[in-house]
Amino acid sequence: MNILEKINWSEVQSLPETELQRLYHGRGFHCPETSHINIDWLSPVVLIILYKEESEQWLAQLSETLLTKFRAINFHVTSVQVQYRCREFAPTFVLWGKTETDFVSNEMGLKYKINLGTNQNYGIFLDMKNGRKWLRENASGKAVLNLFSYTCAFSVAAVAGGADKVVNLDMSKVALAVGRDNHRLNEHDLSKIKYLGHDLFKSWGKVKRLGPYDIVIADPPSLQKGSVNIKRDYPKIIRRLPELLTQGGQALLCLNSPDLDFEFLHSVINSECPEAKILTSIEPESHFININPDRGLKCVLIQL
């Protein structure tokens, strides 16, 4: 099957069997005929993500071929599942093996809870691995603010890197509860971590009182009904950075909207926080890079 030939199996095998990996990133649009397909290795589960319908026969063939490949590299698979992002509520079904829904996988030696079949997102965004790697390497002795923290993957990386304090903010108390579990899984010092289940745009005072911060992570959803409109609200976030950051503090500003490009991010930084210097962009792993980078994940590191 053509899609299997596009997976770098030697690269897959070069990482530990338990390492979370994107096997195939069709959403990078390098191959139009398979641009509706992503495939993730969430040890011990293979997850096929479809943004357009495929036949049961096609899925059965892909599932069998994937199993053959994994057996050849001696990776233990207990389940092959498919998630239909093209359907309402993004349902997930088992194609082969056990009904695995809640389990723990690893990234760079850290543990994360994975949940399949309940929500559209399963608990961690694999394309942000290099951002978490940067934070882990730069968090020692720092106070970190993690905005739109979801299940606190950035927070886990920060504490693993020696952060003195991390404040996680997200409207979803359910996501923050998973974040607490992620920290417990990694046996972190929980006294270093705070959780705010609030709407950021109504909570600036509380967030500011817990600062100042040496590092701010801002990874807002592109569109969250009733709470976030990225084009309208990202300027509000960047405008507040001088109130939140220490002098010389850094912010990692992330944007995953295909409709807003690097120029949008740069122009908002220049207009809303002119005292900030853009240091660099942190690119995702190579297989996540979109054929048009402006439509893919954008991460810009700035410093006051």
C-alpha positions, 0 to 999 in steps of 0.5 A: 500500500502506497501510504506505508511506503511513505513511512520511515520505518527505520526512524520509527524503530530508532526510537523506544517502542514506547515513544509516542510518534506520528507515523504518517502526517497527511495533513502536511499536504505533500501528497494530495491523495493521502492528505486526509490521513494521519497515523499515530503510534500511541504505544501499544495502539495504532491510531488511524485518523481520517478527515475523509471517509474510506471504505471498510475494505481499505481500512482492513487492508491498511490495518493488516499491513500496519500490523505486519510492519510492526511485527517485523520491527518487533513492536507489540501492538494490542489494538488498531483503531480508526478515528473519524474526524470527518464525522460529528463528534469524531467517533473512534472504532476498533479495527483489530485487537482490544478496545484500548481507551485509557493507557499511558504512553511516553515522550522523551522519557516522560509519561502521559495519559492517553484517552481514546474514544471520548474526545476529539483530542487524545491528550497530547499534541505530538507536533509540539514535541520540539516546543516541549523539548525547548522548554525542558532544556530552558526551564531550570530555576524558572517560573513558568506560565502555561496558558491554555494548558490542556492536559499540562504537557508543557508543564510536565516538560518544565518541571522535568527540566527543573522549573521552580514553579509552573502555573497552568491555566485552562477553562477545562477542569477535566483537562487540568485533572488529567494534567495533575495525573500526568504530573503524578505519573512522573512523580513530580513535586506537586507543590511547584504546580498550580492549576487555574480552571478559569477563562484567561480573559476574565482572570488577568488579575489572578494570573498577574498576582501569581507572577512575574514569570520567566517564561510564558507559553501561549498555545491557544486553540484556533477557535473555541466556541464561546471563549477564544477567537484567535484573530481577535484574542491573540493581540490581547494575550501579546499585549499583556506580556510585559505585565506578566514577564520578568525583564528579559523573560521569554514567551513561546507563542504558538499558532496552529490556525491554517488561516493565519500565517507567520506574518500575522504573528509577527505583525501582532508582536510588533504592534502589541508588544514592541519591546519584544525581540523575536529570537527564532522560530521553533519548527516541529519535527520534519514530518510535521512541516506543511508543504506551505509552512504558513498553514502549519504549526507556527512557534515563535520565541520572543524575549522582552 
